[in-house]
Amino acid sequence: MRIFSGIQPTGVLHLGNYFGAVKQWVELQTPENFCIYCIVDYHALTNEDTVPEVLRKNRVELALDLLACGIDPERSILFVQSAVPEHTELCWILGCVTSFGDLTRMTQFKQKAKDQEFVNGGLFYYPVLQAADILLYLADHVPVGEDQLQHLELARRIARRFNWRFGEFFPEPEPILGKAPRLMSLADPSRKMSKSYGPDHYIGLMEPEEEIWRKVRTAVTDMGLTPGQEMSPGVANLFTLLELVAPAEVVEEFRQAHAAGKLLYKDLKETLFRYLMEALRPIRERRRELEEKGEVEEILAAGAEKARRIAREVLGEVRARVGLD
């Protein structure tokens, strides 16, 4: 499979990002797959609060996080989107075979536009650039969460429309759905784990241990517990996290205690924190080593050069087909 996926450099990489996407990216790096992973800084510009100096810093920080998590530049291409300007040229060309009606029906655009006083055109055009990101590398598979399926379906429609007008060229990319459950905020389990709600609503992979413990210790649970009581959203969220990091027998022991009405939430939280840190410490140590080596800029530059070789060839064919060359 030729696989493409991207992630915005919007700050802290949190557990939702890791278990929902990055861990799967790492697992997809097999000899049978050709993986291309992109830090999508053009997309980040659609956020109204983007600060230039912070964006530059976040790109490097995110690259360090991804490398520490296991993205291997010897087995994958890792690069920054803006280092390959062919993304934006293909975006314009594909926009000319994209239905305006399709763009107006994008659920994520409607949701974000509703919450913003100023709605920029980039936010509306976001799915076309996303399609260009994927199709520029002739990717046939894309790891996505369910909330991105509509955007991927649009990319398929754009590829189909281009092929109909200019001849068969682009594959129609298929989704690779993640198996990890959605993680919710420990402070408000009715919301997904997200940086947009504030620091109490996510756990960053590189946060100080005492801060992670504070968030786990104060996680929302129940006022009390009786035998056979249904799990509240907050308790269910703690169990979801525990299942991701602890042995199955440990999880089952706590489930039985909950069913019997004998579970002590203090024990659940302490155990979750212990196994969570066991999972995170090797990643945190690798990141420290990578930062000391100071090679991340070179890794990204080498990845961008590999990506551009593919992008130039594909865009050259596209330009010829549409009449620009």
SVG drawing of the C-alpha trace seen along z (x, -y; Angstrom):
<svg xmlns="http://www.w3.org/2000/svg" viewBox="-27 -38 51 50">
<polyline fill="none" stroke="black" stroke-width="0.4" points="0.0,0.0 1.1,-3.6 0.0,-5.4 -0.3,-9.1 -1.4,-10.9 -0.8,-14.3 -1.0,-16.1 -1.2,-19.8 1.6,-21.4 -0.8,-23.0 1.2,-22.3 1.2,-19.5 0.9,-15.9 -1.6,-14.3 -2.8,-10.8 -5.8,-11.1 -3.4,-11.9 -1.0,-9.1 -3.5,-6.3 -5.9,-7.6 -3.3,-8.1 0.4,-8.1 0.6,-4.6 -1.1,-3.3 1.3,-5.2 4.2,-3.5 2.6,0.0 2.0,-0.6 5.7,-1.0 6.2,2.5 8.2,3.7 4.9,4.1 3.9,0.4 5.3,-2.9 4.5,-5.4 4.5,-9.2 3.8,-11.3 3.4,-15.0 3.4,-17.9 0.7,-20.0 1.6,-23.6 -0.4,-25.1 -3.5,-23.6 -2.4,-25.2 -2.8,-28.7 -6.6,-28.2 -6.4,-28.7 -6.9,-32.3 -4.7,-32.3 -1.6,-30.9 1.5,-32.9 4.5,-32.7 7.2,-32.1 5.0,-29.5 4.2,-27.7 8.0,-27.4 8.6,-26.1 5.7,-23.7 6.8,-22.1 10.1,-21.1 8.5,-20.0 6.0,-17.8 8.7,-16.2 10.7,-15.3 7.5,-13.8 6.7,-11.8 10.3,-10.5 10.3,-9.6 7.0,-7.7 8.6,-5.5 8.2,-7.2 11.4,-6.0 12.9,-8.1 14.6,-5.0 11.2,-3.3 9.0,-6.3 9.1,-9.8 8.6,-12.5 8.5,-16.1 6.9,-19.5 4.1,-20.3 5.3,-23.8 8.7,-22.5 6.9,-21.0 5.0,-23.8 3.6,-21.4 0.9,-20.8 -0.6,-24.3 -0.4,-24.2 -2.2,-20.8 -4.7,-22.2 -5.7,-24.9 -5.9,-22.5 -8.0,-20.1 -10.2,-22.9 -11.2,-23.5 -12.7,-20.0 -14.3,-20.2 -18.0,-20.9 -18.9,-24.0 -21.9,-22.2 -19.7,-19.4 -17.6,-21.9 -20.7,-23.6 -21.8,-20.2 -18.6,-19.5 -19.7,-18.9 -16.4,-20.0 -16.5,-23.3 -20.0,-24.0 -19.0,-23.2 -15.9,-25.3 -17.6,-28.2 -20.4,-28.2 -17.8,-28.7 -15.7,-31.5 -16.5,-35.1 -14.3,-35.4 -14.4,-32.4 -11.5,-32.5 -11.6,-31.1 -8.8,-28.6 -11.1,-26.9 -13.7,-26.4 -11.0,-25.2 -9.3,-23.0 -10.7,-19.7 -9.3,-20.4 -5.8,-21.0 -6.3,-17.7 -7.2,-16.0 -4.1,-17.5 -1.9,-16.2 -3.1,-12.7 -3.3,-12.6 0.1,-14.3 1.7,-11.1 -0.8,-8.8 -1.6,-7.4 -4.1,-4.5 -4.7,-4.3 -5.1,-6.9 -5.3,-6.2 -8.2,-8.3 -10.6,-8.6 -14.3,-8.4 -14.6,-12.2 -12.4,-12.4 -14.3,-10.0 -16.3,-12.7 -13.1,-14.5 -11.6,-11.3 -14.8,-10.6 -14.5,-14.1 -10.9,-13.3 -12.2,-10.2 -14.8,-12.2 -12.2,-14.8 -9.9,-12.0 -12.8,-10.5 -13.8,-13.9 -10.2,-14.6 -9.9,-11.1 -13.1,-11.6 -12.0,-14.9 -8.3,-14.3 -7.9,-10.5 -7.3,-7.8 -4.5,-8.9 -5.3,-9.3 -6.2,-6.3 -9.3,-6.7 -7.8,-6.4 -9.3,-3.9 -9.5,-4.6 -7.6,-2.6 -9.8,-3.1 -8.1,-3.2 -8.9,-0.5 -8.3,-2.6 -11.4,-4.0 -11.9,-7.7 -10.4,-9.2 -12.5,-11.7 -11.5,-14.6 -10.7,-13.5 -12.1,-16.8 -15.3,-16.6 -16.0,-13.1 -18.8,-14.5 -16.1,-16.1 -13.3,-14.4 -9.7,-14.8 -8.6,-18.0 -6.3,-21.0 -9.0,-23.4 -10.8,-23.1 -7.8,-23.9 -4.9,-22.1 -7.1,-20.2 -8.8,-18.4 -5.9,-16.5 -2.8,-14.6 0.4,-15.6 2.9,-12.8 5.7,-15.1 4.0,-16.7 5.8,-16.6 4.8,-13.4 3.4,-15.4 1.0,-17.2 -0.1,-13.9 -0.7,-12.5 -2.7,-15.6 -5.0,-15.2 -5.5,-11.4 -6.0,-11.9 -8.7,-14.6 -10.4,-12.8 -14.2,-12.8 -15.8,-9.6 -18.9,-8.9 -20.2,-10.1 -20.6,-6.5 -20.7,-2.9 -23.2,-0.1 -23.1,3.5 -24.2,3.8 -24.1,0.0 -23.6,-1.1 -20.3,-2.8 -20.5,-6.6 -18.8,-8.2 -15.9,-9.3 -15.2,-5.9 -15.6,-4.3 -13.0,-6.7 -10.6,-5.7 -11.1,-2.0 -10.6,-2.9 -7.2,-4.4 -6.3,-1.4 -7.1,1.0 -4.6,-0.8 -1.7,-0.5 -2.2,2.3 -2.3,6.1 -5.8,7.6 -5.8,9.4 -5.3,6.1 -8.2,4.5 -10.5,7.6 -9.7,7.5 -10.8,3.9 -13.9,4.6 -15.0,7.4 -14.4,5.1 -16.6,2.4 -19.4,5.0 -19.3,6.1 -19.5,2.5 -16.1,2.8 -13.9,0.7 -11.9,-2.0 -11.4,-4.8 -8.2,-5.8 -6.8,-2.3 -8.0,-2.6 -6.3,-6.0 -3.1,-4.9 -2.8,-1.8 -3.7,-3.7 -1.0,-6.3 1.6,-3.6 1.0,-1.8 0.6,-5.0 4.0,-6.2 5.5,-2.8 4.2,-3.3 5.3,-6.9 8.7,-6.9 10.5,-5.1 9.0,-7.7 10.0,-10.6 13.6,-9.2 13.9,-8.8 12.7,-12.4 15.3,-13.7 18.0,-11.8 16.8,-13.1 16.7,-16.7 20.3,-16.3 21.5,-15.0 20.0,-18.1 19.4,-16.3 15.7,-16.9 16.1,-19.7 18.3,-17.5 15.8,-14.6 12.9,-16.9 15.0,-18.4 15.9,-14.9 12.3,-13.9 11.2,-17.0 13.7,-16.2 12.3,-12.6 8.7,-14.0 9.5,-16.6 11.0,-14.1 7.6,-12.3 5.6,-15.5 7.4,-17.0 6.9,-14.0 3.2,-13.7 2.5,-17.4 4.4,-17.4 2.0,-14.7 -1.0,-16.7 0.1,-19.9 0.6,-18.2 -2.9,-16.5 -4.7,-19.8 -2.8,-21.8 -0.5,-23.9 2.6,-22.2"/>
</svg>
